[in-house]
Amino acid sequence: MNEPETIDQIFKMKTVAVVGMSPKPERPSHYVGMYLKEQGYDIIPVNPGHKEIAGMTSYPSLLDIPVKVDVVDVFRRPEHAVPISEAAVEIGARALWLQDGVINDEAAKLAEDASLLVVMNDCMLRRHRQFFGEL
């Protein structure tokens, strides 16, 4: 978990569901999602409180997304991570990324046991900039 090789493999994937994406530009979930979109990733907001975020269709849950998801990027409190991890496994995602402060060993183990790549307590935007020299 969190090894450079794992992170590199994840960045080669293209479809990212951002769970907990906010419509508010000042929120990390919003600007990280938008950064990834600018970098060429297909972003799918997941937020049951909104039908659209930043011009993109937002889905109430991972199970409602009609296309294949590669990476599940989680911006929810740690106590919500287990059901999100279970849903990521159920939809056949290839990776689970738990953002800064999202630490849940049970969620990580569930995903790893299902052969998903896992990153926990780290930021996709910060790591992407480190990997691709944009610091």
MDAnalysis code that builds the backbone (N, CA, C; Angstrom):
import MDAnalysis as mda
import numpy as np

u = mda.Universe.empty(405, n_residues=135, atom_resindex=np.repeat(np.arange(135), 3), trajectory=True)
u.add_TopologyAttr("name", ["N", "CA", "C"] * 135)
u.add_TopologyAttr("resid", np.arange(1, 136))
u.add_TopologyAttr("resname", ["MET", "ASN", "GLU", "PRO", "GLU", "THR", "ILE", "ASP", "GLN", "ILE", "PHE", "LYS", "MET", "LYS", "THR", "VAL", "ALA", "VAL", "VAL", "GLY", "MET", "SER", "PRO", "LYS", "PRO", "GLU", "ARG", "PRO", "SER", "HIS", "TYR", "VAL", "GLY", "MET", "TYR", "LEU", "LYS", "GLU", "GLN", "GLY", "TYR", "ASP", "ILE", "ILE", "PRO", "VAL", "ASN", "PRO", "GLY", "HIS", "LYS", "GLU", "ILE", "ALA", "GLY", "MET", "THR", "SER", "TYR", "PRO", "SER", "LEU", "LEU", "ASP", "ILE", "PRO", "VAL", "LYS", "VAL", "ASP", "VAL", "VAL", "ASP", "VAL", "PHE", "ARG", "ARG", "PRO", "GLU", "HIS", "ALA", "VAL", "PRO", "ILE", "SER", "GLU", "ALA", "ALA", "VAL", "GLU", "ILE", "GLY", "ALA", "ARG", "ALA", "LEU", "TRP", "LEU", "GLN", "ASP", "GLY", "VAL", "ILE", "ASN", "ASP", "GLU", "ALA", "ALA", "LYS", "LEU", "ALA", "GLU", "ASP", "ALA", "SER", "LEU", "LEU", "VAL", "VAL", "MET", "ASN", "ASP", "CYS", "MET", "LEU", "ARG", "ARG", "HIS", "ARG", "GLN", "PHE", "PHE", "GLY", "GLU", "LEU"])
u.atoms.positions = np.array([
    [0.845, -1.189, 0.000],
    [0.000, 0.000, 0.000],
    [0.891, 1.253, 0.000],
    [0.527, 2.227, -0.802],
    [1.204, 3.519, -0.896],
    [2.615, 3.433, -1.484],
    [2.997, 2.291, -2.061],
    [4.310, 2.198, -2.681],
    [4.305, 2.988, -3.987],
    [5.460, 3.543, -4.378],
    [5.526, 4.288, -5.645],
    [5.044, 3.469, -6.849],
    [5.311, 2.177, -6.859],
    [4.870, 1.332, -7.979],
    [3.342, 1.267, -8.041],
    [2.711, 1.184, -6.875],
    [1.243, 1.152, -6.804],
    [0.670, 2.468, -7.316],
    [1.219, 3.559, -6.860],
    [0.746, 4.883, -7.274],
    [0.933, 5.063, -8.778],
    [2.084, 4.641, -9.299],
    [2.346, 4.736, -10.736],
    [1.312, 3.943, -11.536],
    [0.995, 2.745, -11.081],
    [-0.013, 1.920, -11.770],
    [-1.379, 2.606, -11.757],
    [-1.733, 3.204, -10.646],
    [-3.020, 3.885, -10.539],
    [-3.085, 5.063, -11.508],
    [-2.004, 5.820, -11.625],
    [-2.015, 6.983, -12.513],
    [-2.109, 6.596, -13.980],
    [-1.920, 5.332, -14.310],
    [-2.089, 4.863, -15.692],
    [-3.555, 4.540, -15.998],
    [-4.372, 4.482, -14.966],
    [-5.812, 4.232, -15.130],
    [-6.496, 5.550, -15.480],
    [-7.651, 5.493, -16.118],
    [-8.229, 6.728, -16.650],
    [-9.562, 7.181, -16.070],
    [-10.375, 6.284, -15.524],
    [-11.695, 6.682, -15.042],
    [-11.700, 6.698, -13.518],
    [-11.961, 7.883, -12.958],
    [-11.883, 8.077, -11.508],
    [-13.235, 8.540, -10.973],
    [-13.820, 7.744, -10.082],
    [-15.034, 8.156, -9.369],
    [-14.585, 8.886, -8.105],
    [-15.019, 10.146, -7.965],
    [-14.638, 10.946, -6.806],
    [-15.801, 10.922, -5.819],
    [-15.679, 10.063, -4.800],
    [-16.749, 9.872, -3.821],
    [-16.687, 10.987, -2.781],
    [-17.793, 11.743, -2.711],
    [-17.853, 12.872, -1.795],
    [-17.449, 14.175, -2.462],
    [-17.414, 14.195, -3.806],
    [-17.041, 15.422, -4.513],
    [-18.040, 16.526, -4.195],
    [-17.510, 17.679, -3.829],
    [-18.330, 18.830, -3.470],
    [-18.504, 19.756, -4.672],
    [-19.653, 20.434, -4.752],
    [-19.813, 21.440, -5.800],
    [-19.077, 22.749, -5.470],
    [-18.568, 22.865, -4.244],
    [-17.903, 24.091, -3.796],
    [-16.433, 24.077, -4.232],
    [-16.022, 25.036, -5.068],
    [-14.653, 25.050, -5.598],
    [-13.557, 25.089, -4.540],
    [-13.864, 25.620, -3.357],
    [-12.830, 25.722, -2.320],
    [-12.600, 24.414, -1.567],
    [-13.448, 23.418, -1.784],
    [-13.304, 22.141, -1.075],
    [-12.278, 21.249, -1.781],
    [-11.418, 20.568, -1.021],
    [-10.426, 19.692, -1.649],
    [-11.030, 18.675, -2.613],
    [-12.177, 18.110, -2.270],
    [-12.777, 17.105, -3.156],
    [-13.108, 17.704, -4.521],
    [-13.446, 18.976, -4.555],
    [-13.759, 19.641, -5.821],
    [-12.481, 19.937, -6.611],
    [-11.524, 20.611, -5.959],
    [-10.365, 21.012, -6.753],
    [-9.445, 19.847, -7.103],
    [-9.429, 18.793, -6.309],
    [-8.663, 17.600, -6.700],
    [-9.324, 16.940, -7.913],
    [-10.655, 16.793, -7.857],
    [-11.375, 16.221, -8.996],
    [-11.169, 17.031, -10.266],
    [-11.236, 18.355, -10.153],
    [-11.066, 19.216, -11.321],
    [-9.621, 19.169, -11.841],
    [-8.664, 19.098, -10.929],
    [-7.265, 18.954, -11.338],
    [-7.094, 17.671, -12.155],
    [-7.638, 16.567, -11.657],
    [-7.515, 15.291, -12.373],
    [-8.173, 15.370, -13.747],
    [-9.306, 16.039, -13.813],
    [-9.990, 16.225, -15.102],
    [-9.086, 17.002, -16.067],
    [-8.459, 18.067, -15.568],
    [-7.544, 18.868, -16.396],
    [-6.345, 18.048, -16.874],
    [-5.994, 17.017, -16.108],
    [-4.860, 16.163, -16.471],
    [-5.261, 15.041, -17.432],
    [-6.543, 15.015, -17.831],
    [-6.984, 14.049, -18.834],
    [-7.731, 12.838, -18.296],
    [-8.002, 12.819, -16.999],
    [-8.756, 11.707, -16.427],
    [-10.256, 11.935, -16.631],
    [-10.992, 10.844, -16.771],
    [-12.453, 10.920, -16.820],
    [-12.943, 10.901, -15.380],
    [-13.557, 11.992, -14.956],
    [-13.995, 12.143, -13.571],
    [-15.496, 11.905, -13.476],
    [-15.888, 11.137, -12.473],
    [-17.305, 10.883, -12.210],
    [-17.583, 11.272, -10.760],
    [-18.293, 12.389, -10.559],
    [-18.638, 12.770, -9.182],
    [-19.644, 11.785, -8.573],
    [-19.439, 11.484, -7.283],
    [-20.383, 10.654, -6.535],
    [-20.772, 11.453, -5.295],
    [-22.022, 11.929, -5.305],
    [-22.531, 12.723, -4.189],
    [-24.056, 12.672, -4.265],
    [-24.700, 11.988, -3.318],
    [-26.157, 11.825, -3.389],
    [-26.937, 13.132, -3.281],
    [-26.305, 14.199, -2.850],
    [-26.995, 15.468, -2.690],
    [-27.035, 16.322, -3.950],
    [-26.402, 15.855, -5.020],
    [-26.313, 16.679, -6.232],
    [-26.457, 15.814, -7.476],
    [-27.234, 16.305, -8.437],
    [-27.396, 15.597, -9.710],
    [-26.306, 15.983, -10.704],
    [-25.671, 17.143, -10.463],
    [-24.605, 17.625, -11.335],
    [-23.598, 18.414, -10.519],
    [-22.318, 18.219, -10.831],
    [-21.246, 18.981, -10.192],
    [-20.281, 19.395, -11.290],
    [-20.033, 20.686, -11.396],
    [-19.099, 21.237, -12.390],
    [-19.426, 20.769, -13.810],
    [-20.720, 20.695, -14.108],
    [-21.148, 20.303, -15.443],
    [-21.111, 18.808, -15.717],
    [-20.754, 18.021, -14.705],
    [-20.691, 16.562, -14.856],
    [-21.836, 15.927, -14.086],
    [-22.408, 14.853, -14.633],
    [-23.454, 14.123, -13.923],
    [-22.877, 13.548, -12.642],
    [-23.584, 13.762, -11.537],
    [-23.172, 13.218, -10.249],
    [-24.118, 12.073, -9.898],
    [-23.556, 10.989, -9.408],
    [-24.337, 9.801, -9.071],
    [-24.465, 9.659, -7.560],
    [-25.591, 9.090, -7.097],
    [-25.789, 8.943, -5.653],
    [-24.841, 7.937, -5.007],
    [-24.387, 6.936, -5.774],
    [-23.459, 5.940, -5.215],
    [-22.646, 5.327, -6.340],
    [-21.612, 4.614, -5.968],
    [-20.795, 3.909, -6.965],
    [-21.635, 2.922, -7.767],
    [-22.609, 2.300, -7.109],
    [-23.432, 1.278, -7.761],
    [-24.331, 1.859, -8.850],
    [-24.513, 3.174, -8.857],
    [-25.376, 3.829, -9.844],
    [-24.624, 4.268, -11.102],
    [-23.317, 4.183, -11.101],
    [-22.526, 4.642, -12.247],
    [-22.658, 3.628, -13.386],
    [-23.070, 4.099, -14.587],
    [-23.331, 3.174, -15.691],
    [-22.097, 2.766, -16.518],
    [-20.921, 3.262, -16.170],
    [-19.707, 2.911, -16.913],
    [-18.690, 2.270, -15.970],
    [-17.663, 1.661, -16.556],
    [-16.602, 1.007, -15.771],
    [-15.761, 2.067, -15.057],
    [-15.517, 1.863, -13.797],
    [-14.694, 2.760, -12.982],
    [-13.375, 2.062, -12.680],
    [-12.266, 2.786, -12.898],
    [-10.951, 2.228, -12.586],
    [-10.545, 2.518, -11.141],
    [-10.672, 3.787, -10.752],
    [-10.188, 4.239, -9.443],
    [-11.339, 4.860, -8.664],
    [-11.470, 4.469, -7.395],
    [-12.438, 5.085, -6.492],
    [-11.627, 5.961, -5.542],
    [-11.790, 7.279, -5.688],
    [-11.068, 8.270, -4.892],
    [-12.019, 8.771, -3.807],
    [-11.660, 8.534, -2.543],
    [-12.611, 8.720, -1.441],
    [-12.316, 9.966, -0.605],
    [-13.296, 10.871, -0.593],
    [-13.283, 12.077, 0.238],
    [-14.416, 11.994, 1.249],
    [-14.438, 10.959, 2.032],
    [-15.449, 10.798, 3.083],
    [-14.716, 10.469, 4.376],
    [-15.399, 10.686, 5.489],
    [-14.787, 10.369, 6.781],
    [-14.461, 8.876, 6.857],
    [-13.446, 8.521, 7.642],
    [-13.002, 7.124, 7.727],
    [-14.109, 6.126, 8.056],
    [-15.092, 6.535, 8.884],
    [-16.144, 5.583, 9.256],
    [-17.045, 5.212, 8.078],
    [-16.970, 5.945, 6.986],
    [-17.768, 5.633, 5.793],
    [-16.994, 4.805, 4.769],
    [-15.726, 4.532, 5.041],
    [-14.859, 3.908, 4.043],
    [-15.178, 2.436, 3.767],
    [-15.633, 1.688, 4.761],
    [-15.894, 0.261, 4.542],
    [-16.990, 0.027, 3.495],
    [-18.173, 0.643, 3.619],
    [-19.176, 0.414, 2.575],
    [-18.733, 0.919, 1.201],
    [-17.925, 1.970, 1.164],
    [-17.412, 2.466, -0.121],
    [-16.445, 1.438, -0.712],
    [-15.598, 0.871, 0.129],
    [-14.675, -0.163, -0.323],
    [-15.448, -1.385, -0.839],
    [-16.486, -1.783, -0.122],
    [-17.319, -2.910, -0.564],
    [-17.949, -2.624, -1.924],
    [-18.435, -1.402, -2.115],
    [-19.034, -1.026, -3.400],
    [-17.981, -0.991, -4.503],
    [-16.777, -0.532, -4.180],
    [-15.689, -0.505, -5.169],
    [-15.380, -1.920, -5.655],
    [-15.367, -2.859, -4.728],
    [-15.146, -4.263, -5.084],
    [-16.302, -4.760, -5.955],
    [-17.524, -4.433, -5.543],
    [-18.710, -4.906, -6.259],
    [-18.771, -4.414, -7.703],
    [-18.338, -3.172, -7.947],
    [-18.391, -2.644, -9.319],
    [-17.170, -3.025, -10.148],
    [-16.222, -3.726, -9.545],
    [-15.045, -4.167, -10.290],
    [-13.996, -3.089, -10.496],
    [-13.951, -2.112, -9.586],
    [-12.903, -1.089, -9.673],
    [-11.542, -1.763, -9.523],
    [-10.512, -1.090, -10.014],
    [-9.163, -1.648, -9.957],
    [-8.310, -1.045, -8.846],
    [-8.790, 0.093, -8.272],
    [-8.009, 0.755, -7.231],
    [-8.921, 1.529, -6.289],
    [-8.487, 1.618, -5.036],
    [-9.170, 2.408, -4.010],
    [-8.153, 3.395, -3.459],
    [-8.475, 4.688, -3.561],
    [-7.578, 5.724, -3.060],
    [-8.301, 6.466, -1.944],
    [-7.791, 6.345, -0.716],
    [-8.364, 7.032, 0.444],
    [-7.535, 8.297, 0.676],
    [-8.162, 9.446, 0.538],
    [-7.475, 10.732, 0.586],
    [-6.892, 11.035, 1.972],
    [-6.194, 12.162, 2.073],
    [-5.605, 12.606, 3.335],
    [-6.617, 12.507, 4.473],
    [-6.208, 11.884, 5.567],
    [-7.061, 11.778, 6.748],
    [-8.058, 10.638, 6.715],
    [-8.186, 9.974, 5.568],
    [-9.113, 8.842, 5.468],
    [-8.306, 7.575, 5.739],
    [-8.340, 7.149, 6.993],
    [-7.566, 5.986, 7.427],
    [-8.538, 4.950, 7.963],
    [-8.630, 3.824, 7.255],
    [-9.515, 2.749, 7.689],
    [-8.897, 1.431, 7.219],
    [-8.249, 0.733, 8.135],
    [-7.553, -0.507, 7.792],
    [-8.497, -1.581, 7.270],
    [-9.705, -1.639, 7.809],
    [-10.671, -2.646, 7.348],
    [-11.048, -2.401, 5.882],
    [-11.279, -1.145, 5.532],
    [-11.616, -0.805, 4.141],
    [-10.455, -1.150, 3.210],
    [-9.246, -0.828, 3.638],
    [-8.063, -1.123, 2.828],
    [-7.898, -2.626, 2.637],
    [-8.074, -3.387, 3.707],
    [-7.916, -4.844, 3.626],
    [-8.985, -5.462, 2.720],
    [-10.226, -4.996, 2.841],
    [-11.300, -5.493, 1.964],
    [-10.908, -5.323, 0.493],
    [-10.417, -4.132, 0.161],
    [-10.032, -3.848, -1.221],
    [-8.817, -4.679, -1.638],
    [-7.810, -4.736, -0.782],
    [-6.613, -5.521, -1.121],
    [-6.943, -7.001, -1.277],
    [-7.809, -7.533, -0.426],
    [-8.201, -8.943, -0.520],
    [-8.913, -9.244, -1.834],
    [-9.512, -8.214, -2.441],
    [-10.196, -8.372, -3.730],
    [-9.282, -7.970, -4.891],
    [-7.978, -7.828, -4.592],
    [-6.953, -7.512, -5.600],
    [-6.999, -6.089, -6.144],
    [-7.612, -5.170, -5.399],
    [-7.548, -3.769, -5.796],
    [-6.232, -3.180, -5.304],
    [-5.684, -2.246, -6.044],
    [-4.546, -1.469, -5.569],
    [-5.095, -0.480, -4.545],
    [-4.359, -0.231, -3.467],
    [-4.863, 0.644, -2.408],
    [-3.810, 1.674, -2.017],
    [-4.276, 2.926, -1.896],
    [-3.487, 4.006, -1.321],
    [-4.352, 4.587, -0.207],
    [-3.745, 4.821, 0.958],
    [-4.510, 5.318, 2.102],
    [-3.798, 6.527, 2.712],
    [-4.609, 7.534, 3.104],
    [-4.109, 8.725, 3.780],
    [-3.088, 9.473, 2.923],
    [-3.458, 9.705, 1.665],
    [-2.577, 10.420, 0.738],
    [-3.454, 11.176, -0.264],
    [-2.870, 12.135, -0.950],
    [-3.629, 12.989, -1.867],
    [-3.256, 12.716, -3.323],
    [-4.253, 12.441, -4.147],
    [-3.999, 12.176, -5.568],
    [-3.376, 13.377, -6.267],
    [-3.835, 14.583, -5.958],
    [-3.286, 15.774, -6.598],
    [-1.809, 15.941, -6.235],
    [-1.487, 15.876, -4.967],
    [-0.104, 16.047, -4.530],
    [0.796, 14.976, -5.139],
    [0.346, 13.726, -5.095],
    [1.146, 12.637, -5.665],
    [1.308, 12.784, -7.174],
    [0.250, 13.189, -7.862],
    [0.332, 13.361, -9.311],
    [1.380, 14.429, -9.644],
    [1.352, 15.519, -8.914],
    [2.341, 16.573, -9.143],
    [3.752, 16.085, -8.865],
    [3.923, 15.267, -7.829],
    [5.251, 14.711, -7.528],
    [5.717, 13.789, -8.648],
    [4.820, 12.933, -9.123],
    [5.176, 11.963, -10.160],
    [5.462, 12.635, -11.499],
    [4.760, 13.711, -11.779],
    [4.874, 14.327, -13.095],
    [5.532, 15.689, -13.061],
    [6.252, 15.966, -11.950],
    [7.116, 17.127, -11.870],
    [6.432, 18.485, -11.890],
    [5.300, 18.595, -11.234],
    [4.567, 19.863, -11.250],
    [4.539, 20.513, -9.862],
    [5.611, 20.392, -9.118],
    [5.606, 20.992, -7.766],
    [5.916, 22.465, -7.808],
])
